[in-house]
Amino acid sequence: MADHDLVLKCWGAVEADYTANGGEVLNRLFKEYPDTLKLFPKFAGISQGDLAGNPAVAAHGATVLKKLGELLKAKGDHAALLKPLANTHANIHKVALNNFRLITEVLVKVMAEKAGLDAAGQGALRRVMDAVIGDIDGYYKEIGFAG
């Protein structure tokens, strides 16, 4: 079974509550990698303890997961989705590639816990995200962003 399909077979559990799952992903990202919070200036005034359950954090997490779902469903044919995302993450948000790797590890953990993503699925998600991050790197180089 292709990597995208291995991940997508558990994706329904993520889609069932994008807001709660997205909030969990971002909160765990901020907890495990506190420096990533600096990439989200709109959350700057929120204390670490108040991030969990914050509706703005959960809403942004839902946006992240919805975009990831689109990328997964594109099954590698994602240039039209990914190029604009890479442009905004380079030019506006200034997100270095390593941050995509960090959120990948958080996504793997959350999907294992919340969506039953097994070891094979976890490996598949890492491979899919490696390909996505590699493509983001290519777009970053095209526009001259040292991500």
N, C-alpha and C positions, 0 to 999 in steps of 0.2 A: 504494500500500500504506500502511496506517495506521502511524503512528509506533510504536505498541506492537508491531505485527507485524514491523517492520523490526528492532527490537531483539531480539525473541524468536527471530528466525531464527538468531541467534548465541548465544542463551542456553544452549543445550545444552553448549557448551564451558565455560561458567561453572559450570553444574550438575555437570559431570563431576568437578570437584574444588573444591567450595565452600571447603574449608579452605585449600588452597594459594592460590586466587584471593582469598579474603577476607583472608588474611594479607598478600598483596601489596598489596591496596587500602589496608589500614590502615597498613602500613609505609611505603608511598609517601606517604600522607596526613601521617604524622608527620614524614617527611623533608622534604617540600615545604612543609608548614605546621606548623612545630614547636609553635606555640601550641595546636594542636588536641589535643595530648597531655594538656593540662590537663583536658580534658573526660572523660578516662578515668582516674579516680583509682586504679583497680586496677592500672594500669600505671605508676604514678608512681615506683616504686622500681626500675624496669628502665632500664638505661642505653640510650641511643640505639643503640649498637652491638649490644646484646643483644635489641632488639625484633624484628629480623629473625629468623625461625625460632622465635620464642617461641610455644609451643603455646597459651597463653592469648590472645595477640593473634590468632593464626590462628583460634581457635575463635570469638572475638567477630566477626572478619571474616566467618566463615561465617554467623553469625547475621544480620549486616547484609545479606549477599547473598541469603540465603533470603527475608528479608522483602522485599527489592527484587524478587525473582522473583515473589512473591505479588502485589505491587503491579502489576508488568508484566502478569501473567496476568489481572488484574482489568480491564485495558484501560479504566481511567478510572472504573470503578464500584468505587471503593476506600474509600469513607467508613468502612465497618465495620472495615477494616484500619488506616486512617490516623488516625482520631480517637484511639484508645487510644495509638498511637505518639506522636502530637503531645502528648497529655497527659503521658506519662512524660518525653518529651524537654523539656517546659516545666517541669513541677513537680518532677521528680526530678533530671534531668541538666542542666537549665538550658542547653540548646543553642540558640544564636542561629541565625537563618535562614541567615546567611552561611556557617555551617559546612556546611550541606546543599549550598550552592553549591560549596564547596571540594571536598567529597567527590564531587560530580557530575563535576567536571573530572578527578579522579583515576580515577573509574569509566570515563569516556570513554577515557582513555589506556590503562588496563589492558585494557578490552574490545577496543580496537583491536589491541593487541599479542597478547593471549592468546586472543581469540575471533574475530579477523578482522572486527571491526566496521568497515565501510567509512565513507567520508565521509558518505554519506546516513544510515547508521545512527547515526553520531555526532551528527549534527544531530537525528535523531529522539530519541535518548536525552536530549539537552539539552532538547528541547521537552517530553518526558514529565516529566522532573525539574522543569522550570519549573512545570508544572501541579501536580505533587505539592507542591512548595515553596509555591506559591500557596495550595493548600488547607491546608497546615500553618500558613501565616500566618493564614488565616481562623480556624482552631482556636485558635491562639495568642491572637488578639484576643478570641475568645469567653471565654477563661479569664483574660484580663487579663495575659498574659505579653508583655512588650515584647521580642520576639525579633528 
